Amino acid sequence: MARPIQLYAFDMNCVGHINHGLWTHPRDSSLRYTDLDYWTDLAKTAERGKFDGIFLADIVGVYDVYQNRPDAAIRAAAQIPVNDPLIPLSAMALVTQHLGFGVTVNTTYEPPFLFARRMSTLDHLTKGRIGWNIVTGYLDSAARSMGLARQPEHDARYEAAEEYLEVLYKLWEGSWADDAVLRDQKGRVFADPARVRAVRHEGQHYRVDGIHLSEPSPQRTPVLFQAGASSRGQDFAARHAETVFVASSSPKSARVLVDGLHKRAAELGRSGGAIKVLNLVTVVTGRTEREAQEKVEDYRRHASAEASLAHYSSSIGIDLSQFALDEPILDTQTNANQSALAALTGGREGATMRQVIDQMVLGSRQKPIVGSPEQIADHFQTWMEEGGIDGFNLARTVAPESLTDFVDLVVPVLQERGLFKHDYAPGTLRQKLFGGDTGRLPENHPAAAYRFR
Ligand SMILES: Cc1cc2nc3c(=O)[nH]c(=O)nc-3n(C[C@H](O)[C@H](O)[C@H](O)COP(=O)(O)O)c2cc1C
């Protein structure tokens, strides 16, 4: 097989994810996000399509930069309300056998000790299918909710996250030796206390003196995902991440990111294959090109450009309501999401609001790819070859139709072309993605330095 495509279904525990307004389409079911079977059905469909995983986004604030208030986001359900992404996962694991789960948790607001246990619990219950999308946040509204005046500076958030990971590695990898757990019913010894030790960490941001509460789980450290694309974000990813989610608008710009990441990782002693890169994509397909075109025109009538502007204003930390349609948006530094701002102004002198809104076909800044299954497959092939990426992260449009269409129409074409697997590899999520016999991080990953020796 040529380099196989990896596929994730991108979703969020909320009504409006990134293609805003589409929940108003009569066939959309995302208003049912509070029902557990909405999530178990999603997992079953993704596994039927042999997806590598479901990736759940999360934020812990609201989009209130646009017009300096959260009204547009609330009206349009633009990621508000948003429920906890971890809670549905054990039910989703119960109805699947192989599907991976990448779940977003923000390092800035959760104490590492408790977070370490929640992820270990999920790694046990999913039999080693859990991954963590490490984010540092970009919303001042989240910071205010958590008792801070505003969020820490962009690069300082990554510095704190480095220490957060050090604490986690100590807990996940180093608190219990591999042979600590004996489960000896006859001898009445569950675990050998000499092989379990407290983590003692005193750093700039965190202090921990305690034993990791969970016994070693199949992967110990969950598969590490990351999605920051600024220079500091890429440094962080190169050190820690096993899979990086990007949102490039062309294979050429993806190639720059991919090469940059691999180069940085190699400098840190991690091989080129150690990091997979997946690009965000919105697909609208049908049995024919015409059917796909008709579908996107139908969807389009339900899209909300205003909700998208509200989302985007918070992503870049600039109130886009202040610009007239043909006024250039200033290319300023921002303390929010630097790569999103760069993607918008992207070196282009004087991008205007009209140009930004023009891109928002389905209520997101991501233009959808529209076509027959063969055309979508062609598109994916081009991106893989020219962009050097490893796969795609599929945003939902009208749910669950967009996923079932993809699974029923595009997956068979990708499989026929030898670009996509017919079945899952055995083992944990890490083994399915990278091979290996243990499901644990390799020795050249920084986490390995903290193992119980
Ligand atoms: C595909 C993709 C998914 C993301 N998902 C989340 C998310 O769920 N929660 C979040 O807070 N940030 C998310 N982000 C934002 C990044 O994690 C990061 O905070 C942002 O890109 C700012 O970092 P940077 O300036 O290094 O790019 C996502 C970014 C991308 C490209």
The ligand as an SDF file (V2000), in Angstrom:
LIG
                    3D

 31 33  0  0  0  0  0  0  0  0999 V2000
   -7.4420   21.2880   13.8600 C   0  0  0  0  0  0  0  0  0  0  0  0
   -7.2850   22.1170   15.0860 C   0  0  0  0  0  0  0  0  0  0  0  0
   -8.0150   21.8030   16.2190 C   0  0  0  0  0  0  0  0  0  0  0  0
   -7.9170   22.5590   17.3720 C   0  0  0  0  0  0  0  0  0  0  0  0
   -8.6660   22.2210   18.4530 N   0  0  0  0  0  0  0  0  0  0  0  0
   -8.6130   22.9900   19.5570 C   0  0  0  0  0  0  0  0  0  0  0  0
   -9.4410   22.7060   20.6730 C   0  0  0  0  0  0  0  0  0  0  0  0
  -10.2080   21.7670   20.6680 O   0  0  0  0  0  0  0  0  0  0  0  0
   -9.3570   23.5250   21.7430 N   0  0  0  0  0  0  0  0  0  0  0  0
   -8.5010   24.5900   21.8010 C   0  0  0  0  0  0  0  0  0  0  0  0
   -8.4640   25.2680   22.8170 O   0  0  0  0  0  0  0  0  0  0  0  0
   -7.7040   24.8710   20.7520 N   0  0  0  0  0  0  0  0  0  0  0  0
   -7.7630   24.1070   19.6490 C   0  0  0  0  0  0  0  0  0  0  0  0
   -6.9860   24.4220   18.5800 N   0  0  0  0  0  0  0  0  0  0  0  0
   -6.0720   25.5620   18.7030 C   0  0  0  0  0  0  0  0  0  0  0  0
   -4.6640   25.1300   19.0370 C   0  0  0  0  0  0  0  0  0  0  0  0
   -4.5720   24.1380   19.9790 O   0  0  0  0  0  0  0  0  0  0  0  0
   -3.8420   26.2940   19.5440 C   0  0  0  0  0  0  0  0  0  0  0  0
   -4.3280   26.7680   20.7790 O   0  0  0  0  0  0  0  0  0  0  0  0
   -3.8940   27.4040   18.6390 C   0  0  0  0  0  0  0  0  0  0  0  0
   -3.5640   26.9610   17.3490 O   0  0  0  0  0  0  0  0  0  0  0  0
   -2.9600   28.5080   19.1700 C   0  0  0  0  0  0  0  0  0  0  0  0
   -1.6710   28.0770   19.2210 O   0  0  0  0  0  0  0  0  0  0  0  0
   -0.6260   28.5820   18.1610 P   0  0  0  0  0  0  0  0  0  0  0  0
   -0.6210   30.0720   18.3070 O   0  0  0  0  0  0  0  0  0  0  0  0
    0.6260   27.8920   18.5720 O   0  0  0  0  0  0  0  0  0  0  0  0
   -1.1060   28.1210   16.8060 O   0  0  0  0  0  0  0  0  0  0  0  0
   -7.0600   23.6830   17.4110 C   0  0  0  0  0  0  0  0  0  0  0  0
   -6.3110   24.0040   16.2680 C   0  0  0  0  0  0  0  0  0  0  0  0
   -6.4100   23.2370   15.1190 C   0  0  0  0  0  0  0  0  0  0  0  0
   -5.5980   23.6030   13.9280 C   0  0  0  0  0  0  0  0  0  0  0  0
  1  2  1  0
  2  3  1  0
  2 30  2  0
  3  4  2  0
  4  5  1  0
  4 28  1  0
  5  6  2  0
  6  7  1  0
  6 13  1  0
  7  8  2  0
  7  9  1  0
  9 10  1  0
 10 11  2  0
 10 12  1  0
 12 13  2  0
 13 14  1  0
 14 15  1  0
 14 28  1  0
 15 16  1  0
 16 17  1  0
 16 18  1  0
 18 19  1  0
 18 20  1  0
 20 21  1  0
 20 22  1  0
 22 23  1  0
 23 24  1  0
 24 25  2  0
 24 26  1  0
 24 27  1  0
 28 29  2  0
 29 30  1  0
 30 31  1  0
M  END
$$$$
